[in-house]
Amino acid sequence: MQSPAKKPISPPVEIPEISTSFKKILVTTDFSAASCGAFQTALDFSKLFGAKLSILHVFEYTAEVPSPEGGMLVEMQDILQDAKNGLNALKREATKAGVSCEVAIRTGLASATIEDFIRTQHIDLTIMGTSALHGFERLIFGSTAEAVLRRSPTPVLTVGPRADSSSVPREERPVVFATDFHPTTMHAIRLAAAISAETHSPLHCLHVLPRAVEGGSYADVIPAILNEALHHLATTSGIVVEQPICATTYGSEVSNAVVDYARQQNAKLIVLGVRQASLMSTHTPAHIAYRIITEASAPVLTMAFHSPSNHFSSLAAACI
């Protein structure tokens, strides 16, 4: 008699090693108001971690029709020179603030060029600014910051249009880590714990429950179980955190609930794990994370993790 066939064992989820020592920080700039906020945040983080700062501008105008003489159009040359002048001004400001700094101009598609720079220059943390978005299509498909944070091999800190750019003062404003307990994204807690410890800030671990269970027969039981799970998650992050605060809240929109909680707590930073997946197959997690970025009053630090498609479930509607 043949023994029954064994069911194939799913391979374990591969969790990348997360560096919590930021020695090389990149800030991207297009010289917009959003980039100004990102630059100030980059100065704060560079001083906090004693990191070297790289300032990158991506020059995307080279696809224009060349002049008949074969060189760059005069108008393009002027724009390029303005960009060089702007970078040098930022370098002088960084140097005056006591931050070791270098500047770079690259050409090409912005998101791909930034990703290449992160890898080739061994960047530990990338900081980007983003403006308010208009319309669902732009929300999903139109953002350089969104493309980078989804594919970057290292953490990305995004300074949204409502964020306070004074992100890391040494004061008792908490770091908020929001999680849905997905086996990949929850590992971003190590980032939250590291920054909490470095800035001597309280660490808040947050999970959002659907409104449907609020006030029901399990109204007291479910938060108690989740709080215990959050506390376990915080205390096993590998970094010592004194008395992490674990909270559950209710919301029909996860993004609104996270943003509201962070605003109520006057958070200095929100930390999220996001999934390296196609936006076409995972609209909901993508737009939840990006709505948090564009609505939050604090910068948002994200770490993208690979997540095979079979790991997605109905829980995705409440995921970050």
ABEGO torsion letter per residue (X at the ends): XBBBBBBBBBBBBBBBBBBABBABBBBBBAGBAAAAAAAAAAAAAAAAAGBBBBBBBBBAAAABBBBAAGBBBAAAAAAAAAAAAAAAAAAAAAAAAGBBBBBBBBBEBAAAAAAAAAAAAGBABBBBBBBBBBEAAAAAAABAAAAAAAABABBBBBBBAABBABAABBBABBBBBBBAGBAAAAAAAAAAAAAAAAAGBBBBBBBBBBAAABGBAAAAAAAAAAAAAAAAAAAAAGBBBBGBBBBBBBBABAAAAAAAAAAAAGBABBBBBBBBBBAAABAAAAAAAAAAAAABABBBBBBBBBBBAAABBAAAAABX
